[in-house]
Every structure is written in C-alpha cells, then in structure tokens.
Amino acid sequence: MASKAIAADDAVSIRPEQGYPSPVYGWFMVFVLTVAYVFSFLDRQILSLLVEPMKRDLALSDTQISLLQGLAFALCNVLVGLPLGRLVDSKRRTWLVAGGIAFWSLATAGCGLVRSYGALLALRMGVGAGEAVLTPAANSLIGDHFPPHKVGLPLAVYSIGIYIGGGLALVIGATIIAGTLQSGPALLPLIGEIRPWQMVFLIIGLPGLLVALVALCLREPRRTGAVHSVTAADGSQVAAALPLRDVLAYLRENKRAFLAINLFMGFSAVAGYGVAAWIPTMFIRRYGWSAVEIGHIYGLLLLTFGTAGVLCGGWLGDVMTRRRGASGRLRAALWVKLATIPLIFGYTLLPNGSWALVPLAGAVFLPTFLNGLSPAIIQQMVPNQMRGTAISIALLVINLLGLGLGPTLIALMTDYLFHDPAMIHLAILAVSVAMLMLSLTCLLIGYRPYVALVDRLQHAGPAPASSGVSTDRVAVP
C-alpha cells in the first residue's frame, strides 16, 4: 500500500443519518452559500456583456479582454486555492467564506473606479483570490449537513448559483446599460466621471458585503465521517487537517482516477467558460443584436435552463447512484456530453439569431447537468478531511484550463487564425467540439479506476490502529 490507514483513536466514524444538523438548518446553510455563489458569478460573468464598450474606451483587443475574463482570474485563483483548501480541512469554514466574499466584492467594485488595463488586470486577480475559498468550503460544509445518499440535491442547489449569478449578471448588466445609454457618463462625488460599464461593476460589487456579514454569523457544523483529530489542552479531540504526506500518498495511490476525472472536468470547463465568455459577443457581431437584447435573452436562458439543468443533474445523480452504485453519476455525465455535441453545431451555424436560440437553450440545459453531478463525484473519492483539498484540486484544474484557456483560445482564433472578429462563431464551434471530445476521452479512461476507488471507500469498515490514510480502510459517512 502507498499509505496506511487512519488510526482508530484519531478518527470518529459516524453512520449515515447520525451526527448531522437538522435538515432545516442544513437547507438554510445551502441557501446562504448559494446566494454567495450567485454573487461570485455575478462578479465573474458580468464582463462578458461589457466587451465592446471596454474595448472602445480602453483600446483593447479580443485577446486582452479574454485575459481579464479568464487567465488573470484563474492564475490567482489557482495560486491561493490549494492553501485555502488545506485551511478548509481544519479551520472554521464559515469565517473563511465570509472573508472571501468581502474580498472579492471589494475587488469587483474597484473595477468600476480604475481607468487602466493594468489596474483592471490586478483587480480581476483579486476577484479570483477571494472566490478561491468559497466552493471548497461550501462543499465541505454541505457534506457535513447531509448524509452521502442525500447530498447530491443540496450540492446541486448550491451549484445553480453559477447560472443564477451568470444570468443575473447579463440581465442586470443589460438593464443598467439600457438605463445609462441615454444619460451617458455619470459624475460621482470624489470619484469623477464614471462610464456605464464602470457603473455596472460598482452596482454589482458592493452588495456582496451584506452577504459576507450573513455568512459570518453561520454556525460551524461538526465534521462527519473519518475525522482526523488531535488532543487539545483540555483533553478534547479537535479536528485537524490530515498530514500533507498522507494526502499526497492517497493521491499517488489513486492517481489514475484523480487525474482522469479532474481532466474530464477541466476540458469540459474550457468549452463551458469559453462559450459563456463569448456568446453575447457572437450574437452582437454575427446577428447584429444589441448588448441589451442578448443580455436579457441569454441571461434568462441561464436563469431558467441553466438552473433546471443543475437541479436535474443533482437529482439524476442521486437516482443513478441508487440504481448503479459508484458508476451512476459517471454514466449520467457520459450521456449528457454525447447529447450536447449536435446542439453546438446548431447554435453556431444557423444563419438566424432567433433560430439559434433553440439549440442554444438545449446547449445551456444539458451541459449544466455536470454542475449538479461533479461535486458529488469528487466527494465520493475522498474521506471527510480531504474534501476541501479535493475540491481545491478540482477547481485548480477547472480554473486553470477552463478560465485560463477557454476565453483566450477563442479570442486567439479570431485574432490570429481567422483574422476576423466576425468569425467568432467558428472559433466557438472548433474549441467547444475539440474540448468535449477530449473530456469524453478522459472520462472513459478514468471510469474503471474511479468506480473501483469509490466502491472501496463505500464498503470500508472502521480503520485499525495505525496512521495515515488508505483507500480500503477509511471510515466514511
């Protein structure tokens, strides 16, 4: 074995349905975390609607805009993500969440005050740093409020924050732009002239501070499952992060499953983030729509079809797990991916924007199933006090590949391959199909190792007295 089992005197094994907070408070926690996630994607996604005015005012290229949308955010998110994930596994998670929300909200509002590309780049990195703590902490907190066979739906509800936030970003942004087009730039005391796109950043950034205050008041739940602990000064057992050597040993022992599943999610994210970043611009350039028109319509598609897809994904994952066991959620992900490919050809190649909305709605609905499936897929692979680390690793891959490459690959194709911004629909098509095929390949490679790992974890008994962590001896909830 690459590593040994968690010591019996260092772990507390809790059977399903025991040791969890009340369902009512559990769902309240899910609600607050979902609202926070909504704000995180409001702040992250709003830039996709502001491409043309920002390019005009700051004289930027598609590639420079894509760096603001993706790489600047992703790099800082990745750099701080793993250290924050380790803190999630041992420290008070509710306080970490509150601090992250406050930090990214101030950074977003700051984007409305600057007038240079360099300052925008730095603040977008700040948004990425603040958001890095939310999902690892949220997944860990939700996992300590619901037993494994019921956690899929709460995690899916949290995940709809992506599409509520992304949709609201477009709807609110379009509404603000429509309201300021006639009046033009505004003059604010002590700040000076503020253009409409800058006002959007201010309006969506500052309310996040209220969400941070609510998160600060949440109760920290007891950690469930195999809980590594240390003895405090008063003799009580206090949860502590697993030693890094044990975490690394566990990852090495199961490297094929972890690598394949994380790359599956990462390549999927390249397509997802790339499309989300450039769809509004595609409709503006290809079909002659205004930012207000596509902002309202695409925003409503994300709010309705995106939200429905995530919830359906969480529900389907729970159903498939009950019927198919460890392989259930991966089977669901496979069929969803295959069904998405023809829809991409539809919305990128149809000559009429109104016609293109039909396959676009389907291409919003089906891929979002993965957002309802992925959190539980990852949680099934690890014991309790590796959840934060495991989610952070997944986010590292998703953000580095998805945010780092998705928007920029499409921009590079329009700038340097097609040499024509109007060809953005072909760039979206090429990148999306290529990334989906890569993601399917990784899913098939990781299928058997993943199922074997989850089966071992789910059927493991209490660990014998020793130290470390092993895939076949970890007590899980």
Buried (B, 14 or more C-beta within 10 A) or exposed (E): EBBBBBBBEBBBBBEBEEBBBEEEBBBBBBEBBBBBBBBBBBBBBBBBBBBBBBBEBBEBEBBBBBBBBBBBBBBBBBBBBBEBBBBBBBBEBBBBBBBBBBBBBBBBBBBBBBEEBEEBBBBBBBBBBBBBBBBBBBBBBBBBBBBBEBBBBBBBBBBBBBBBBBBBBBBBBBBBBBEBEEEEBBEBEEEEEBBBBBBBBBBBBBEBBEBBEBBBEBEEBEBBBBBBBEEEEEEEBEBBBBEEEBBBBBBEBBEBBBBBBBBBBBBBBBBBBBBBBBBBBBBBBBBEBBBBBBBBBBBBBBBBBBBBBBBBBBBBBBBBBEEBEBBBBBBBBBEBBEBBBEBBBBBBEBEEBEEBBEBBBBBBBBBBBBBBBBBBBBBBBBBBBBBBBBBBBBBBBBBBBBBBBBBBBBBBBBBEEBEEBEBBBBBBBBBBBBBBEBBBBBBEBBBEBBBBBBBBBEEBEEBEEBBBBBBBBBBBB
